[in-house]
Amino acid sequence: MDSITGASCCLSKLLHCVELKFVGFRIRHCLDALERDFGIRCRNALDLGQLPRTLRRCQWSLEGYTLVDIANKVNNMGFSVINARSICNAATFSDWGATTLSQKQIEAATMRAYLCFFASNCLYGGYFIDQDY
């Protein structure tokens, strides 16, 4: 088995794990491409960009908000919205297909992952809500 096939197999097993929930922001096209191009399907995905359509208990519309805005709206993040937005946008137009990610890409990906965790955790009543940051 070559390394690409092995990686695809491992990724497929991870994305089918029922114990995990994969959260992202406007990731529907990525999930569709994974299935179309590689036959890999994600079992438990939550696209925060689609949240207004899936969350009926939400009393305000999240349509059109950025990930930073959603995280701040569901529960005050406790840090600068301007700083979070700057970090998230710093690597927007860089080459995400590169073999090695730049420092700005790593920071942007980390911030986006944290914001996805933070927003979904607050919306679904997870353990992180009242903790200090």
Protein Blocks (a to p, Z undefined) as FASTA:
>chain_A
ZZklmmmmmmmmmmmpmkbccddehkllmmmmmmmmnopacfbacdfklmmmmmmklcbd
fehiafklmmmmmocghiafklmmmmmmmmmmmcfkbfbdcfklmmmmmmmmmmmmmmmm
mmnopaklmpcZZ
